[in-house]
Amino acid sequence: MQSARQIPIASPAASRRFALRLGLFYGAAFLLSGTHLPFFPVWLRAIGLDASWIGIIIAVPAVTRFTVLPAITALAERRHALRGAMRLTAAATATGFALLGTQYLPWLVFLIYVVTCCCWTPLVPLTDAYALRGVLSFGLNYGRLRLWGSVAFIIGTLLCGGLADLIPPQQLIWIIVGAGFLGVTGSLGLQSLKQPPRTPEARSEGGRLLRDVDFVCIILSAALVQGSHAAYYAFSAIDWQARGFGGLTIGWLWTLGVIAEIVVFALSPRFTLAPANLVVIGAVAATLRWVLTAQEPHAIGLAAVQISHGFTFGLTLVGTMGLLVRHVPAHMAARGQGYYAASTGIVGSAASAMSGPVYAHFGQGVYYVMAGMAALGGALIWLTRARLRHHPHSTASGG
């Protein structure tokens, strides 16, 4: 079998063209996230939903990650249709958010959001799988590709934050809808990729991944660290508004974290530590971050805490992708991303659903629970780091 190391690297011009088009799509996809994550809970509150409903609804994307998402990524992989699946899910997502904006009843908002998230949550794992194939085919760096998504996230957050001070909060949903349709436009520029070599046993290898202890440790530890952001995603904007921060200030607080994330992505080609050690550092940073957040720091302290997002999210993601590209065969990249997203979905949905009632009763005390999750994820990857370092790489993994 031709290994990932033996895949011919395309010309520099072809590599730049692929990187540009993928960067534009990453930007469009994360522009939607940048408007959604900080301000969708604000919209939910503005249309009359209480903290319990908000916690349940915010948990929906995480639930779809371990139910619908793995089936979609596996189907796209079997049908060699990564690009087509990306285009279809982008269009369905934008349409779903547009329909959601017409609703106010909690149960209707919930049901439409469920359907929308079934289409939306596979989009980034499909894009990451497409990107990792590009990493192998074009000799590119994942962090450098992914940082354009973070740049667009900042633009979306600041745009929505600035408009939040100018328009009624009930209208914030239409900014999210507009970002969604930009993603549809960006998907049209994606180019096709050659299919990686497959083994005759490829159809049965999906289950084999889940029986690989090292792979399970990778996705579970990453899920715990990333899932520890659940309370932050659900209630940070609401809490900051209650403390008197304006929409633009909230946008800038989120932006500080994403700028730190961009710096990490940009510098990632220079990292010499093993990917497992990067995840450990991210977990330690997350533990400290949530403990400090629970103390309700003032604006300056909060800004300093936000900068740690570069470690808690960015470094954890870079380390996780480094582990996955070494441990998952190239022809199974979409399925590996699906399992990773499913694990983050299971952990994240539980954390999101739990964060609602905990926040309602204990306020900022919810971040102590998040700190415990991050510490557990760090401990797991720390205990298995030696095995991961000496893992016998698959011939098609690119390791």
N, C-alpha and C positions, 0 to 999 in steps of 0.2 A: 504494500500500500504506500502511496505517496504521502509522506508526513507533512505536517504544517511547515516544517523547516524547509521542505523541498518545493513548496508552492512557489512558482516564479513570481518575483516582485515586479509590479507594473512600473511603467516609466514615471519619472517625476511629474510630468504634466498630467498623466492620468491620475496619479495620487492626489495632486492638488485639486483636480476637478472633483474627484470623489469627496475629498475632505470639505470642499466648499459647499457642495450640495447637501451633504449630511449635516454640516454645521448650520446651514440655514434651516433645515428641518428640526434639528435639535432646538434651535432658537425658537421656532414657531411652537413646538410642543411645550417647551418650558415657559414661554410667555403665558400660556394658559395656566400652568402651575403657579406662576408668580402672581397672577391675579386671583387665583382660586384659593390657595392655601391660607394666606393671611385674612382674606376678606369674605370668603364664603360663609364662615361662621357668623360674621357681622351681619350679612344679608339674612341668614336664618333667624337671627335674633330680631332683626328689623321687621320681619313679616310675622313675628309673634310667637316663635318657638321658644320653649324654656330650655334650661341647661340639660335636662335628661334627654329631650328629643334631639338636641344638638349633638350630644355625645353619641347617641345611637346612629344618627345620620352620618356623622363624621367617620364612624366605624365602617360604613358601607364599602368604601374603596378597598379597605384592608380585607374584608370578607370576600369580595370578588377575586382578590388575588389568589386565594387558595381554593376557590371553587371553579369559577368560569375560566380564569386566566390560563392555568396550565393546559386546559383542553384546547384553547385557541392557539397558544404557541406551538403545541404539539401538532395540531392540524396544519398550521402554516408551514411547519418544518416538513411534514410528510408530503405536502403538496408542492414543496419548493416555491412557496408564495410569500416570502417575508415582505417583499416590497408591496405586493398587492394587499396583504393583511394590514400593513401600516396605513395605506391609503384608505382602506375601508373603515378601519377603526377611527381614524381621524375625522372622517365625514360623519360617522354615526355619533361621535362624541359631540361635535358642534351642534348637530341637530337636537340631541338630547338636552343640552344645556339651554337651547332656545325654547324648547317646550317647558323646561323646568321653570323658566322665568315667568310663565303665565300662571303659576300655581301658588297658593297660599295655605291650603289645608295641610297639616302635618303629615297625614297618611298618604296624600297624593304626592307631596314633595318627596317623601321617603320612597314610594314605589317608582316614580320617574327617575329618581337619582340612582336607584338600584339598577335599572335598565341602562342608564347612561354610563354608569361605572363598569358594567359588564363589557362595554365597548372601549371605555377609556383606559382602564388599568392595564390591559395588554399592550398598550401603545409603546410605553417606555421599554419594557422587556424585549419587545420585538425590535425596537430601534437599537437597543444595546446589543442584541444578537447580530443584527445587521452590521453594527459598528465593529464588533469583534471579528466578524468575517473580513471586514475591510482592513482591520489591523493586520491580519495574517496575509491578505492578498496584496495590500499596498504598502506594507512596511510602516504603518502609522502608529501613533501613540494614542491610547484611549483617552488619557487625561486631557490632551490637547484638543481632541474632538469634542469631548463632553463639556469643556469649559464654556463653549458658546451657548449651551443650554443655560448655564448659570448666569451668563451675561444677560440673556433675554429674561431670565427670572427676575433680575434686578429691575429691568425696564418695566416689566409687568407690575411688580410690586410698587414701584414709585408712581407709575401711571395711575394705578388703582388707588394708592394712598393719597395722591394729590386730588383726584376726583372725588374721593370720599369726603373731603372738606367742602366740596362745591355742589354735590348732587345729593338727593335723599338716599339713605342707605338701601332703600328698597330697589333702587335702580342699579346697584352695583353688579347685579347678575348680568346685565347687558354688556358690561366691559368683558366679563368672562366669556360670553358668547362670541363677541368680536374676536377675541384671542383664539377661540376654537376654530373659527373659519379661516384665520390666517394659517393655522396648521394644515387645513385642507389644501390651501394653495401651495404651501411648502412641500407637501407630499408629492406633488406633480413633478418636481425636479429630481426625484430620487432615481438613480441609475441601477440597472440590473447587475447582479454579481454572478460569477461562475459558481456552480455548485461544488462544495468541497467533496473529496473522495469519501465513499461510504463503504462499510464492510457488509458482507452478506447477512450478518447478524444484526444490522442496524436497527431493525424493528423491535428487537427484544432488549436493546441496550438501555432504554429509558428506565426500566425497572432496576437494572443493574446499578445505575447511578444512585438510586435511593438505598441500595444495599451496601454502598461504599461508605464506610464509617467516616473517612476523611471528608468526603463531600458533604455528608450530613452535618458534620461539625462546622464546616465552613459556613453553610447557609444558616444554621441555627444561631451561631455566635453573631453573625452579621445581623440577623433578624432581631436579636435582643438589643443590640446597640442601636440600630436604626429605629426599632420599635419604641425605644425609650424617648423618642421625640414626639410621641403621640399627644401628650398633654400640651406641649408647646404648640403643635400645629392646631389643636382644637381651641385653646383658650388664651393664648398669649395676646392676640389682638383685642379680645374682649376685656381681659384684665387690664391691659395698658389703656384702653379707652376709659375704663372705670377710674383709673388713676389720673385721668386728665390729659393724656397724650392725644394729640390730634392725629388725623389720618396720615398726613405726610410724615409726622414723626414716627409713627408705627412703621410706615413704609421704609424709612431710613434705618430703623432698628433691624428690620429684616434684611435690608440691603447690606448692612455691615457684615452680617453673617455670610451672605452669599459672596461678597467681595473676598472674604477670607477663603471661602471655598474655591473661588476662581484662582487665587494665588496658589493654593495647593495643587489644583489641576495643572496649572501652567508649569509648576516646578516638578511635577511628578516624574518626568523623564530623568531627572537628576537623582532621584531617590535610590539609595544603595541598600537600604534595609530590606529584609525579606518581607514579602507581602503579609505574612501572618503577624509580624512585629508591628506593621503599620496598623493592622486592625486592633492590636492590643493597645497601642497608643491612643487610637480613637476611642476605645472603650474607657480608658482611664480619664481622658478629657471629658467624656460625656458624664461620667460619674461626678466629677468635680463641678461640671457646669450645672447639673440639676440641683446639686446641694446648694450652690451659690444662688441659683434662681429662687429657691424656696425661701431665701432670706429677704426677698422683695427689695433688691438693691435699687438705689436711685438711678437717675438717667445715666450718669457717667459710669457707674458700676455696671449697669445693665448693658451699656454699649460694649464694655470690656468683655462681659460674659458672652455677648453675641458673637464677638470675633472668634471665640472658640468653636463656632460652627464649622470653621474650616477643618478642624480636627475631628469633631464628633460626627460629622456627616461626610465631608470631603475625603479625609484620610481613610476613614473606614471604607468608603466606596472604592477608592483606588486600590486599597489592599485586597478587598474582596474580589474585584475584577481581575487583579493579578493572580489570585489563587484559582479563580474559575478558568481563566484562559490556560492555566497549567494543568488543571485536573479534568477538564471536560473536553472530549474530542470535538474538533472543529465542526463536524457535520451534525453535532448535537447541541450546538450553541444555544439555539432557541429553546430547546427543552431544558437545558441547564438553567437558562435565565428564567424559564417558567417555574421551575422548582424553587429557585431562589426567591422569586417574587411571591410564590405561594407561602413560603416559610415566613417572609416578612408580613404577609397578609394575616396569617394565623396569629402571630405574636402582636402585630399592630392592631388588628381588630379587637383582640382581647384588651389591649391597653387602652384603646380609644373608648370602648364601651365602658370599661371600668373607670376611666378618668372623669366621666360625666358626674356620677354620684359622689365620687371622692372629692372632686372639685367643689361640688355643691355644698358638701359638709365641712371640708377642711381647707378650701381655698388653695393657696400656694403649697400646702402640705402634700399635694398630689405629686410634686416633683421629687419627693423623697422616694416614692415608689418607682419613678422613672430612673432615679439614680441606682436603685437596687437592680433593675433590669440590666442597665449598662454594665454594672460590675459583674453580673453573672455571665454576660456575653464575653467580657474580657477574660474572666477566669477560664472559660471553656476553651477559647482559642490559645490561651497561654499554656494550658495543660497539654494541648495537642500540637503545639508549634514544631516540636522536633519531628514528629511523624510527617507533618506537612512539608517540612524542609527536605526530607529524604524520600518523599513520595515517588515511586517509580512511574514516571510520566507516560501517558498514553502516546502511542505513535502518531496520533492525529491531534494531539492536544495543543501542540505548539509550545510545549514546555521544554 
